[in-house]
Amino acid sequence: MISYDKLISRKVQDIQPSGIRKFFDILDEMRGVISLTVGQPDFVTPLHIRQKGIQALEEGRTYYTSNIGLVELREEIAHYLERRFQLNYDPYSEILVTVGGSEALDLCIRTLVEPGDEVIVIEPSFVCYRPLTILAEGKPVVITTKEENQFKLTPEELEGAITEKTKLVIMTFPSNPTGAIMERHDLEKIAEVVRKHDLIVASDEIYAELTYGKRHVSFTSLPGMKERSVLIGGFSKAFAMTGWRMGYACAPSAIAEQMNKIHQYAVMCSPTVSQYAAIEAMKNGDADIEYMRNAYDMRRQYIVSRLRGMGIDCFMPQGAFYVFPNISRFGLSSEEFASRLLFEKKVAVVPGPAFGEQGEGFVRMSYAYAYDHIMEAMNRLEEFVKELEHKAD
Ligand SMILES: Cc1ncc(COP(=O)(O)O)c(C=O)c1O
């Protein structure tokens, strides 16, 4: 008998599978479920972008590209970042095309973190930061953002988490799952702390295009921050391109060069056909972003007003496409609330602790779904809430 337990790395065995996936697996086996769990646009990739992918295939562009990505794509990413966010990255030495923002995050953490380094993770957050830090033998140090601060990171919270071992801060605004954003004046205070303690920031700005009302400010655009940041960007969310697996990292050339070594050994290059489609997204995708953002904005307002109408406390998200309502008043844990809602009303949401322990008392709902779908989910949730309240009387 082979003992796989002994064969498989302890580090990997100790990592928990994603709490979002756990709910997907239950859903697979149930019928008639309305799901608000998936963090991806319901829109199909815009036709003109798909057509460039098809054209690339028809022209036989089925070979590897250079490791760091097609030069034309890197140039277009540089133009796009300048046009949309006033950023200045050199396409020949500071931009690396990756397999989704996910790979960019992995490369960034593995390149910067040495055993024992502390990595500040701001929770509730997207699920990969902690496990990737642990795989790199770093130590995650968690800061929990608070509802009363609109889930923003405060300079005091950051100061309080820093020790002489702190190396990297992973910051994600707009935030998945809270929908929080950081404005220029918020970021300036964070930049001061980063400068004072000589830190590096991984700024995951994958939802940069999805802000409602206030335009996104990139952390790396602040004076002196480009030199101490790795910017993580992607195509999945803004261009509805999750399945193409396209993203990028922008970093000082000394860091980008080292990240590219891992990238070349791990994946060689991003999918070639996807790179051609991505060029089109960068060049001619602004109107698509606008169209989808307007749709999300309407859904955002609708879902928040329905939740508040049911007496559920809900922070009005300023970015991304999630709401993170506070369900603590029902006296159920997040997991109980989500399981009962699923089994009693066939509505799927993700329990808050999937995004960090302090997510207890919250659930995440994605509003990247069709309006009718969200309406039906809210009708069922309303019934569920009424029944809970009735039982409590
Ligand atoms: C905050 C955040 N960063 C990164 C990603 C990774 O996206 P992708 O690998 O599709 O670019 C996601 C996906 O949900 C996310 O929510």
The ligand as an SDF file (V2000), in Angstrom:
LIG
                    3D

 16 16  0  0  0  0  0  0  0  0999 V2000
   -9.5870   40.0360   -6.2030 C   0  0  0  0  0  0  0  0  0  0  0  0
   -9.3020   39.0400   -7.2630 C   0  0  0  0  0  0  0  0  0  0  0  0
   -8.0480   38.9460   -7.7360 N   0  0  0  0  0  0  0  0  0  0  0  0
   -7.7200   38.0670   -8.6940 C   0  0  0  0  0  0  0  0  0  0  0  0
   -8.6740   37.2210   -9.2380 C   0  0  0  0  0  0  0  0  0  0  0  0
   -8.2170   36.2540  -10.2880 C   0  0  0  0  0  0  0  0  0  0  0  0
   -8.8180   36.4420  -11.5240 O   0  0  0  0  0  0  0  0  0  0  0  0
   -8.2430   35.8350  -12.8700 P   0  0  0  0  0  0  0  0  0  0  0  0
   -7.2270   34.8220  -12.5290 O   0  0  0  0  0  0  0  0  0  0  0  0
   -9.4250   35.2590  -13.5740 O   0  0  0  0  0  0  0  0  0  0  0  0
   -7.6580   36.9990  -13.6170 O   0  0  0  0  0  0  0  0  0  0  0  0
   -9.9880   37.2710   -8.7690 C   0  0  0  0  0  0  0  0  0  0  0  0
  -11.0220   36.3430   -9.2680 C   0  0  0  0  0  0  0  0  0  0  0  0
  -12.1010   36.1870   -8.7260 O   0  0  0  0  0  0  0  0  0  0  0  0
  -10.3200   38.2120   -7.7630 C   0  0  0  0  0  0  0  0  0  0  0  0
  -11.5620   38.3250   -7.2720 O   0  0  0  0  0  0  0  0  0  0  0  0
  1  2  1  0
  2  3  1  0
  2 15  2  0
  3  4  2  0
  4  5  1  0
  5  6  1  0
  5 12  2  0
  6  7  1  0
  7  8  1  0
  8  9  2  0
  8 10  1  0
  8 11  1  0
 12 13  1  0
 12 15  1  0
 13 14  2  0
 15 16  1  0
M  END
$$$$
